[in-house]
């Protein structure tokens, strides 16, 4: 059970950083594997793209915040200063 959970998490992270082409192929493979209709496959792809963009933006924001906090602790001047 733990291994399946780890695989799901890893797969989710992989999807977050896939290019549009690779994401489309992944959606196509999942649609075929799960016997989805074309409409369902399109909805799946749209969902994966939206989640990928959202995750990427969240990670970017978290990283920027961590960098800001680190620079602040180090007393390094920023452009805002």
Secondary structure, 3 states (H helix, E strand, C coil): CHHHHHHHHHHHHHHHCCCHHHHHHHHHHHHHHCCCCHHHHHHHHHHHHHHHHHHHHHHHHHHHHHHHHHHHHCCCCCCCC
